[in-house]
Amino acid sequence: MDGEGKEPDPRFTLANERTFLTWLSTSLALSAGGVAMAAVSSGVFLDWLRIAMAVVLVALAAVAAGMAYPRWRRIQQALRRDARCRRPGWRRCSVTASPPSRCSP
């Protein structure tokens, strides 16, 4: 990396790399789903619906791939500095939590 800080525990580095690779494999699966949706015959779905679903899947693949490296780098730098990892800019809520008070800032 940048040479700053100390080398983190290899278990944490490997876990961070596994998460990075999981984001990339998810992106690849979404992209394959988009290509498969575009290849479906026009008799199965309406043409505009089939194309819209293909575009949405490929766009989600691009977002997932684009977010993977910055996330990996941010966590790796935090590990090297022995600091807390920053949360992303959006709010995280549990799946079952409906009131906003259960969301973390």
PyRosetta script that sets phi, psi and omega in degrees:
from pyrosetta import init, pose_from_sequence

init()
pose = pose_from_sequence("MDGEGKEPDPRFTLANERTFLTWLSTSLALSAGGVAMAAVSSGVFLDWLRIAMAVVLVALAAVAAGMAYPRWRRIQQALRRDARCRRPGWRRCSVTASPPSRCSP")
pose.set_psi(1, -126.1)
pose.set_omega(1, -176.3)
pose.set_phi(2, -94.0)
pose.set_psi(2, -6.0)
pose.set_omega(2, -178.2)
pose.set_phi(3, 81.8)
pose.set_psi(3, 4.8)
pose.set_omega(3, -179.3)
pose.set_phi(4, -93.3)
pose.set_psi(4, 148.5)
pose.set_omega(4, 178.1)
pose.set_phi(5, 78.2)
pose.set_psi(5, -171.4)
pose.set_omega(5, -179.2)
pose.set_phi(6, -106.5)
pose.set_psi(6, 160.5)
pose.set_omega(6, 179.3)
pose.set_phi(7, -68.8)
pose.set_psi(7, 125.2)
pose.set_omega(7, -178.5)
pose.set_phi(8, -74.7)
pose.set_psi(8, 168.0)
pose.set_omega(8, 175.6)
pose.set_phi(9, -56.2)
pose.set_psi(9, 130.5)
pose.set_omega(9, -178.1)
pose.set_phi(10, -57.7)
pose.set_psi(10, -28.8)
pose.set_omega(10, 179.0)
pose.set_phi(11, -62.8)
pose.set_psi(11, -40.6)
pose.set_omega(11, -179.9)
pose.set_phi(12, -71.8)
pose.set_psi(12, -38.7)
pose.set_omega(12, 177.4)
pose.set_phi(13, -63.2)
pose.set_psi(13, -44.3)
pose.set_omega(13, 179.2)
pose.set_phi(14, -66.6)
pose.set_psi(14, -36.4)
pose.set_omega(14, 177.0)
pose.set_phi(15, -65.2)
pose.set_psi(15, -39.5)
pose.set_omega(15, 177.8)
pose.set_phi(16, -65.0)
pose.set_psi(16, -40.7)
pose.set_omega(16, 178.6)
pose.set_phi(17, -68.0)
pose.set_psi(17, -37.4)
pose.set_omega(17, 176.9)
pose.set_phi(18, -63.2)
pose.set_psi(18, -39.8)
pose.set_omega(18, 177.9)
pose.set_phi(19, -64.9)
pose.set_psi(19, -41.5)
pose.set_omega(19, 176.6)
pose.set_phi(20, -59.1)
pose.set_psi(20, -46.9)
pose.set_omega(20, 179.7)
pose.set_phi(21, -66.7)
pose.set_psi(21, -31.3)
pose.set_omega(21, 176.7)
pose.set_phi(22, -67.1)
pose.set_psi(22, -40.1)
pose.set_omega(22, 175.8)
pose.set_phi(23, -61.8)
pose.set_psi(23, -40.4)
pose.set_omega(23, 179.5)
pose.set_phi(24, -68.2)
pose.set_psi(24, -38.9)
pose.set_omega(24, 178.7)
pose.set_phi(25, -69.4)
pose.set_psi(25, -34.5)
pose.set_omega(25, 174.3)
pose.set_phi(26, -63.3)
pose.set_psi(26, -41.8)
pose.set_omega(26, 177.8)
pose.set_phi(27, -62.6)
pose.set_psi(27, -41.9)
pose.set_omega(27, 178.5)
pose.set_phi(28, -64.2)
pose.set_psi(28, -40.9)
pose.set_omega(28, 178.7)
pose.set_phi(29, -65.6)
pose.set_psi(29, -41.0)
pose.set_omega(29, 177.4)
pose.set_phi(30, -64.2)
pose.set_psi(30, -40.2)
pose.set_omega(30, 178.4)
pose.set_phi(31, -64.9)
pose.set_psi(31, -42.6)
pose.set_omega(31, 177.5)
pose.set_phi(32, -63.8)
pose.set_psi(32, -37.7)
pose.set_omega(32, 176.4)
pose.set_phi(33, -64.2)
pose.set_psi(33, -38.0)
pose.set_omega(33, 177.3)
pose.set_phi(34, -66.0)
pose.set_psi(34, -42.5)
pose.set_omega(34, 177.8)
pose.set_phi(35, -66.2)
pose.set_psi(35, -40.7)
pose.set_omega(35, 178.4)
pose.set_phi(36, -64.8)
pose.set_psi(36, -38.9)
pose.set_omega(36, 178.8)
pose.set_phi(37, -65.2)
pose.set_psi(37, -37.7)
pose.set_omega(37, 178.5)
pose.set_phi(38, -68.6)
pose.set_psi(38, -26.9)
pose.set_omega(38, -177.8)
pose.set_phi(39, -87.2)
pose.set_psi(39, -8.3)
pose.set_omega(39, 179.2)
pose.set_phi(40, -63.5)
pose.set_psi(40, 141.7)
pose.set_omega(40, -179.2)
pose.set_phi(41, -64.5)
pose.set_psi(41, 152.7)
pose.set_omega(41, -174.5)
pose.set_phi(42, -70.6)
pose.set_psi(42, -11.8)
pose.set_omega(42, 179.1)
pose.set_phi(43, -78.5)
pose.set_psi(43, -15.7)
pose.set_omega(43, -176.9)
pose.set_phi(44, -82.9)
pose.set_psi(44, -47.3)
pose.set_omega(44, 179.4)
pose.set_phi(45, -123.2)
pose.set_psi(45, 161.9)
pose.set_omega(45, 169.5)
pose.set_phi(46, -64.8)
pose.set_psi(46, 144.8)
pose.set_omega(46, -175.5)
pose.set_phi(47, -57.8)
pose.set_psi(47, -45.3)
pose.set_omega(47, -177.2)
pose.set_phi(48, -67.1)
pose.set_psi(48, -34.1)
pose.set_omega(48, 179.3)
pose.set_phi(49, -70.6)
pose.set_psi(49, -41.4)
pose.set_omega(49, 178.9)
pose.set_phi(50, -62.9)
pose.set_psi(50, -45.0)
pose.set_omega(50, 179.9)
pose.set_phi(51, -67.8)
pose.set_psi(51, -40.3)
pose.set_omega(51, 178.8)
pose.set_phi(52, -62.3)
pose.set_psi(52, -43.6)
pose.set_omega(52, 179.1)
pose.set_phi(53, -66.0)
pose.set_psi(53, -37.5)
pose.set_omega(53, 177.4)
pose.set_phi(54, -63.8)
pose.set_psi(54, -43.2)
pose.set_omega(54, -179.8)
pose.set_phi(55, -65.9)
pose.set_psi(55, -41.0)
pose.set_omega(55, 179.5)
pose.set_phi(56, -63.5)
pose.set_psi(56, -43.5)
pose.set_omega(56, -180.0)
pose.set_phi(57, -64.4)
pose.set_psi(57, -42.8)
pose.set_omega(57, 179.5)
pose.set_phi(58, -68.8)
pose.set_psi(58, -36.6)
pose.set_omega(58, 176.8)
pose.set_phi(59, -65.3)
pose.set_psi(59, -41.2)
pose.set_omega(59, 176.3)
pose.set_phi(60, -63.7)
pose.set_psi(60, -36.3)
pose.set_omega(60, 176.5)
pose.set_phi(61, -62.4)
pose.set_psi(61, -42.5)
pose.set_omega(61, 179.3)
pose.set_phi(62, -65.4)
pose.set_psi(62, -39.6)
pose.set_omega(62, 178.6)
pose.set_phi(63, -65.2)
pose.set_psi(63, -45.0)
pose.set_omega(63, -179.5)
pose.set_phi(64, -63.1)
pose.set_psi(64, -42.4)
pose.set_omega(64, 178.8)
pose.set_phi(65, -68.5)
pose.set_psi(65, -38.5)
pose.set_omega(65, 179.9)
pose.set_phi(66, -68.8)
pose.set_psi(66, -27.8)
pose.set_omega(66, -180.0)
pose.set_phi(67, -87.5)
pose.set_psi(67, -13.9)
pose.set_omega(67, -173.1)
pose.set_phi(68, -67.1)
pose.set_psi(68, -50.5)
pose.set_omega(68, -175.0)
pose.set_phi(69, -68.1)
pose.set_psi(69, -47.5)
pose.set_omega(69, 178.2)
pose.set_phi(70, -58.4)
pose.set_psi(70, -36.6)
pose.set_omega(70, 178.0)
pose.set_phi(71, -65.2)
pose.set_psi(71, -46.1)
pose.set_omega(71, 179.2)
pose.set_phi(72, -59.3)
pose.set_psi(72, -46.5)
pose.set_omega(72, -177.5)
pose.set_phi(73, -64.5)
pose.set_psi(73, -42.4)
pose.set_omega(73, -179.8)
pose.set_phi(74, -62.0)
pose.set_psi(74, -43.3)
pose.set_omega(74, -179.2)
pose.set_phi(75, -71.2)
pose.set_psi(75, -38.5)
pose.set_omega(75, 179.5)
pose.set_phi(76, -64.2)
pose.set_psi(76, -40.2)
pose.set_omega(76, 177.2)
pose.set_phi(77, -65.4)
pose.set_psi(77, -39.7)
pose.set_omega(77, 177.9)
pose.set_phi(78, -64.9)
pose.set_psi(78, -37.8)
pose.set_omega(78, 177.3)
pose.set_phi(79, -64.2)
pose.set_psi(79, -41.7)
pose.set_omega(79, -179.7)
pose.set_phi(80, -66.2)
pose.set_psi(80, -34.9)
pose.set_omega(80, -179.3)
pose.set_phi(81, -87.3)
pose.set_psi(81, -3.8)
pose.set_omega(81, -176.4)
pose.set_phi(82, 56.9)
pose.set_psi(82, 43.0)
pose.set_omega(82, -178.2)
pose.set_phi(83, -112.8)
pose.set_psi(83, 169.0)
pose.set_omega(83, 175.2)
pose.set_phi(84, -74.9)
pose.set_psi(84, 146.7)
pose.set_omega(84, 176.8)
pose.set_phi(85, -77.3)
pose.set_psi(85, 135.9)
pose.set_omega(85, 176.9)
pose.set_phi(86, -72.5)
pose.set_psi(86, 145.2)
pose.set_omega(86, 174.2)
pose.set_phi(87, -82.4)
pose.set_psi(87, 153.3)
pose.set_omega(87, 175.9)
pose.set_phi(88, -65.5)
pose.set_psi(88, 169.1)
pose.set_omega(88, -174.6)
pose.set_phi(89, -68.8)
pose.set_psi(89, -22.5)
pose.set_omega(89, -179.6)
pose.set_phi(90, -89.0)
pose.set_psi(90, 164.4)
pose.set_omega(90, -178.4)
pose.set_phi(91, -86.7)
pose.set_psi(91, 140.7)
pose.set_omega(91, 177.2)
pose.set_phi(92, -104.0)
pose.set_psi(92, 131.5)
pose.set_omega(92, 178.2)
pose.set_phi(93, -124.6)
pose.set_psi(93, 148.9)
pose.set_omega(93, 173.6)
pose.set_phi(94, -72.5)
pose.set_psi(94, 157.5)
pose.set_omega(94, -175.4)
pose.set_phi(95, -64.4)
pose.set_psi(95, -36.5)
pose.set_omega(95, -176.4)
pose.set_phi(96, -87.6)
pose.set_psi(96, -10.0)
pose.set_omega(96, -176.1)
pose.set_phi(97, -80.6)
pose.set_psi(97, 118.5)
pose.set_omega(97, 175.9)
pose.set_phi(98, -99.6)
pose.set_psi(98, -38.1)
pose.set_omega(98, 179.1)
pose.set_phi(99, -73.2)
pose.set_psi(99, 142.9)
pose.set_omega(99, -179.9)
pose.set_phi(100, -61.9)
pose.set_psi(100, -19.0)
pose.set_omega(100, -179.0)
pose.set_phi(101, -68.9)
pose.set_psi(101, -18.3)
pose.set_omega(101, 179.1)
pose.set_phi(102, -86.6)
pose.set_psi(102, -4.1)
pose.set_omega(102, 179.9)
pose.set_phi(103, -85.0)
pose.set_psi(103, 147.0)
pose.set_omega(103, 177.3)
pose.set_phi(104, -93.8)
pose.set_psi(104, 143.5)
pose.set_omega(104, -178.2)
pose.set_phi(105, -71.8)
pose.dump_pdb("model.pdb")
